[in-house]
């Protein structure tokens, strides 16, 4: 006759926790946000020498490229995109794509004066 284990497998969970100690520590919110700001600043620095009419489009392309780089990092290292309690590379990729979309929208509305 089978018995019902009232402990709910606590021994299994503690063994799983001990096995995870060797995994690399994930980036914290500040590290991911800081790295994203640095990559955005690099995009701005690379787009700055462009002529004024082309500046928003070059900046949008560089931000999209940055988003694809963050997306590649997220796919290879960050783990699943949902239910993370902190910012991950998935969020940084989303921020880059959103910034690119925002620059393109502002350029189409003529907000850059070019």
trRosetta pair geometry for C-beta under 8 A, 3 or more apart (Angstrom, degrees):
i j d omega theta_ij theta_ji phi_ij phi_ji
5 8 6.9 178 114 -51 94 24
5 9 7.0 85 109 -50 137 62
7 10 5.0 -91 165 11 101 105
7 11 7.3 38 129 -12 139 89
9 12 4.4 -29 180 29 96 120
9 13 6.3 100 124 -22 86 92
10 13 5.7 -55 -149 37 38 111
10 14 6.4 35 156 -18 69 105
11 14 6.0 -56 -148 36 31 108
11 15 6.5 31 154 -18 64 107
12 15 5.8 -58 -153 37 31 111
12 16 6.4 31 151 -19 66 106
13 16 5.6 -54 -148 36 33 111
13 17 6.4 34 153 -20 66 103
14 17 5.6 -49 -147 34 35 112
14 18 6.5 35 154 -18 64 104
15 18 5.8 -53 -149 36 33 110
15 19 6.4 33 153 -20 64 108
16 19 5.6 -57 -149 36 33 113
16 20 6.6 32 154 -24 65 107
17 20 5.9 -58 -151 30 33 111
17 21 7.7 55 151 -44 59 86
18 21 6.2 -28 -167 -10 40 115
19 22 7.5 -51 174 20 46 102
20 23 5.3 -29 -172 2 70 121
26 78 7.7 79 -141 -142 109 63
26 79 7.6 -53 -102 9 130 130
26 86 7.2 146 114 66 121 128
26 88 7.3 -40 -177 -109 124 92
27 31 4.4 -130 -164 88 97 123
27 32 4.8 112 125 -54 132 92
27 35 7.7 -54 -155 8 150 137
27 86 7.7 -159 98 120 65 127
27 87 7.6 -59 107 91 105 81
27 88 7.1 129 59 -125 106 51
27 89 7.5 93 32 -46 139 81
28 31 5.0 93 52 8 74 103
28 32 7.2 -151 89 -2 36 89
28 86 6.1 -82 -152 -175 46 151
28 87 8.0 49 145 49 37 88
29 32 6.3 -65 -150 41 27 103
29 33 5.9 17 160 -11 67 116
29 86 4.9 -121 -57 -161 83 97
29 87 4.6 95 -126 15 67 105
30 33 5.9 -60 -138 45 27 107
30 34 5.8 29 161 -20 65 112
31 34 5.8 -54 -141 39 25 111
31 35 6.3 23 159 -16 61 108
32 35 5.9 -56 -146 39 28 108
32 36 6.3 28 154 -19 64 107
32 86 7.6 139 13 143 136 97
32 87 4.3 -159 78 110 140 110
32 88 6.5 -124 -111 -128 159 10
32 89 6.7 -133 -133 -70 116 49
32 91 6.8 67 145 68 140 112
32 92 5.5 -131 178 -51 98 120
33 36 5.7 -53 -146 36 31 111
33 37 6.4 32 154 -19 64 104
33 87 5.9 74 -48 68 87 166
33 92 7.8 -156 -88 -90 37 97
34 37 5.7 -53 -147 35 31 110
34 38 6.4 32 153 -18 64 105
35 38 5.6 -52 -148 36 34 114
35 39 6.4 32 154 -18 66 104
35 92 6.9 -19 90 -121 99 153
36 39 5.7 -53 -146 37 33 108
36 40 6.3 33 153 -17 65 106
36 70 7.3 36 -105 -99 93 142
36 92 4.2 -149 -83 -136 120 103
36 95 5.7 40 -174 79 146 142
36 96 7.0 -133 -151 -54 101 92
37 40 5.7 -54 -146 39 32 111
37 41 6.3 35 153 -20 65 105
38 41 5.6 -53 -146 36 31 112
38 42 6.5 35 152 -21 63 102
39 42 5.5 -48 -150 33 35 115
39 43 6.7 39 149 -20 63 100
39 66 5.0 139 153 -150 118 125
39 69 7.5 -159 -151 79 143 132
39 70 7.4 160 88 -58 171 108
39 92 7.8 78 38 177 140 119
39 96 7.2 -38 108 -93 126 123
40 43 5.5 -48 -151 33 36 114
40 44 6.5 37 150 -18 65 103
40 63 7.0 30 -122 -112 79 95
40 66 6.9 132 -80 147 55 170
40 96 7.3 -154 -79 -106 92 80
40 99 6.5 -55 -120 150 122 174
41 44 5.5 -51 -148 37 35 113
41 45 6.3 36 152 -20 66 105
42 45 5.6 -53 -145 37 32 112
42 46 6.3 29 156 -16 65 107
42 66 7.8 144 73 -95 105 127
43 46 5.9 -58 -146 39 29 107
43 47 6.2 18 158 -12 65 113
43 59 6.3 96 150 -149 102 68
43 62 4.0 154 -146 126 97 120
43 63 5.4 88 -178 -70 163 65
43 65 7.9 160 -108 60 113 99
43 66 5.6 -68 -61 -36 130 139
44 47 6.0 -64 -142 43 28 104
44 48 6.4 49 155 -48 64 98
44 59 6.8 30 -102 -127 54 111
45 48 5.8 -34 -148 2 30 121
46 49 8.0 -61 -179 23 33 94
46 58 7.9 -136 118 151 86 112
46 62 5.8 162 79 -121 124 154
47 50 5.5 -42 -172 9 60 124
47 55 5.9 101 161 -156 103 71
47 58 4.6 157 -130 108 97 106
47 59 4.1 64 -146 -77 173 77
47 62 5.7 -132 -53 12 110 146
48 55 7.8 33 -117 -133 26 112
50 54 5.0 -109 166 92 119 103
50 55 4.9 159 87 -89 112 64
50 58 4.7 164 -58 24 169 158
51 54 5.1 65 66 24 86 103
51 55 7.0 -129 95 -40 38 84
52 55 5.5 -31 -144 -6 32 122
52 112 7.6 175 179 147 86 110
52 113 7.9 -47 172 92 126 84
52 114 4.9 -172 140 -109 93 116
53 114 4.5 165 -102 169 54 123
54 57 5.6 -70 -163 49 58 108
54 58 5.5 54 144 -24 90 109
55 58 6.0 -61 -142 39 27 107
55 59 6.1 25 162 -17 65 111
55 112 6.9 -170 78 -178 110 146
55 114 7.1 172 35 -59 102 157
56 59 5.7 -58 -145 41 30 112
56 60 6.1 31 156 -21 66 107
56 103 5.5 -179 -162 170 85 95
56 104 7.3 140 154 -95 106 37
56 106 6.8 -142 -138 88 137 94
56 107 3.6 162 126 -86 152 124
56 112 5.1 -135 -50 -33 127 161
56 114 7.1 -161 -2 27 112 140
57 60 5.7 -49 -143 36 31 112
57 61 6.4 32 154 -19 63 105
57 104 7.7 66 -108 -106 59 77
57 107 6.5 135 -57 -168 69 169
58 61 5.7 -54 -148 37 31 111
58 62 6.3 29 154 -17 65 107
59 62 5.8 -55 -145 39 31 109
59 63 6.3 30 155 -18 65 107
59 103 5.3 -127 105 -170 110 156
60 63 5.8 -54 -145 38 30 110
60 64 6.4 33 154 -19 63 105
60 100 4.8 100 -158 -159 69 77
60 101 8.0 104 -144 -60 107 18
60 103 4.4 -162 -79 93 88 119
60 104 4.7 89 -128 -60 151 86
60 107 7.0 -85 -33 -2 135 141
61 64 5.7 -53 -149 36 32 112
61 65 6.4 34 151 -19 64 105
61 100 7.8 110 -57 -141 13 116
62 65 5.5 -51 -147 37 34 114
62 66 6.3 39 150 -21 64 103
63 66 5.4 -48 -147 35 34 116
63 67 6.5 42 149 -23 63 100
63 96 5.4 -175 180 -173 77 78
63 97 7.7 155 139 -91 95 22
63 99 5.0 -125 -162 98 143 103
63 100 3.7 -176 99 -75 114 88
63 103 6.4 132 17 15 149 140
64 67 5.4 -49 -151 32 35 116
64 68 6.7 34 151 -17 65 100
64 96 7.3 144 -102 144 21 99
64 97 6.7 59 -117 -112 64 64
64 100 4.5 103 -58 -135 75 162
65 68 5.7 -51 -151 34 35 110
65 69 6.6 37 149 -19 64 102
66 69 5.6 -52 -149 35 35 113
66 70 6.4 33 152 -15 66 104
66 96 4.5 -144 102 -146 98 138
67 70 5.7 -54 -147 40 32 110
67 71 6.1 36 152 -22 65 106
67 93 5.1 90 -162 -161 70 67
67 94 7.8 101 -140 -60 107 11
67 96 3.4 -172 -76 102 79 116
67 97 4.2 98 -134 -56 155 75
67 100 6.3 -81 -18 -7 134 135
68 71 5.3 -50 -143 36 34 116
68 72 6.4 39 154 -21 64 100
68 93 7.7 86 -75 -140 15 106
69 72 5.7 -50 -151 33 32 112
69 73 6.6 31 150 -16 63 104
70 73 5.6 -54 -149 38 35 112
70 74 6.2 37 151 -22 67 105
70 89 5.4 -171 -174 -176 80 85
70 92 4.5 -138 -151 107 140 100
70 93 3.7 -171 105 -76 110 74
70 96 5.6 153 16 4 140 141
71 74 5.5 -51 -146 35 33 113
71 75 6.4 32 155 -20 65 104
71 89 7.8 163 -93 143 19 100
71 90 7.9 59 -115 -117 59 53
71 93 4.2 102 -65 -134 71 146
72 75 5.8 -53 -145 34 31 109
72 76 6.3 11 162 -4 64 112
73 76 6.2 -68 -144 47 27 99
73 77 5.7 -35 179 34 67 114
73 78 6.7 71 128 -30 74 107
73 89 4.6 -127 104 -159 103 151
73 93 7.9 -176 52 -58 91 110
74 77 7.1 -83 -121 56 16 72
74 78 4.2 -34 -141 23 60 137
74 81 7.1 43 172 -88 127 96
74 88 6.6 93 -124 136 101 102
74 89 3.7 -163 -78 102 80 106
74 90 4.5 116 -145 -67 144 63
74 92 7.6 -178 -59 53 114 93
74 93 5.6 -77 -11 -16 139 135
75 78 7.6 19 -16 32 16 95
77 89 6.7 72 74 2 97 152
78 81 7.6 51 111 -86 120 63
78 88 4.6 109 -167 175 126 115
78 89 4.1 -139 -62 34 141 107
78 90 5.9 -172 115 -26 153 85
79 84 7.5 128 86 -86 114 119
79 88 7.3 -100 55 -144 89 148
80 83 7.2 8 106 48 119 94
80 84 7.6 176 89 -52 75 98
81 84 7.4 -77 -176 -10 29 118
81 88 7.1 -157 -128 75 56 140
81 90 4.1 144 -126 -124 96 165
84 87 7.8 93 115 -122 124 5
84 88 5.0 8 118 -29 172 125
84 90 7.6 142 14 41 145 124
87 91 4.6 -103 -153 64 81 150
87 92 7.0 87 165 -45 109 83
88 91 5.4 111 52 5 58 96
88 92 7.4 -114 110 1 40 90
89 92 5.3 -50 -147 38 42 115
89 93 6.3 48 152 -23 69 100
90 93 5.8 -53 -152 33 30 111
90 94 6.5 31 150 -17 63 106
91 94 5.5 -54 -149 37 34 113
91 95 6.3 37 151 -21 66 104
92 95 5.5 -50 -146 35 33 114
92 96 6.5 35 153 -20 64 103
93 96 5.8 -53 -150 35 32 111
93 97 6.4 28 154 -14 65 106
94 97 5.9 -56 -146 40 31 108
94 98 6.1 31 155 -19 65 109
95 98 5.7 -56 -144 39 29 111
95 99 6.2 31 156 -20 65 106
96 99 5.8 -53 -146 36 30 110
96 100 6.4 31 153 -19 63 106
97 100 5.6 -52 -148 36 33 114
97 101 6.4 34 153 -18 65 105
98 101 5.6 -52 -147 38 33 112
98 102 6.3 36 152 -21 64 106
99 102 5.5 -52 -147 36 32 114
99 103 6.4 33 155 -18 65 103
100 103 5.9 -53 -148 35 30 109
100 104 6.4 29 153 -16 64 107
101 104 5.7 -56 -147 39 31 111
101 105 6.2 31 155 -20 66 107
102 105 5.7 -54 -145 36 30 110
102 106 6.3 28 157 -17 64 107
103 106 5.8 -55 -146 39 30 110
103 107 6.3 31 154 -21 64 106
104 107 5.7 -55 -147 35 30 112
104 108 6.4 28 156 -17 65 106
105 108 5.8 -55 -148 37 31 109
105 109 6.4 23 155 -12 65 109
106 109 5.8 -60 -146 43 32 107
106 111 4.2 -71 -170 51 87 129
106 112 6.4 93 133 -39 100 90
107 110 7.7 42 178 -71 31 26
107 111 7.3 -80 -70 44 25 83
107 112 5.7 -2 -107 1 66 128
107 114 7.8 -21 -143 46 85 117
110 113 7.3 76 170 -75 74 29
110 114 7.9 -150 -146 47 64 58
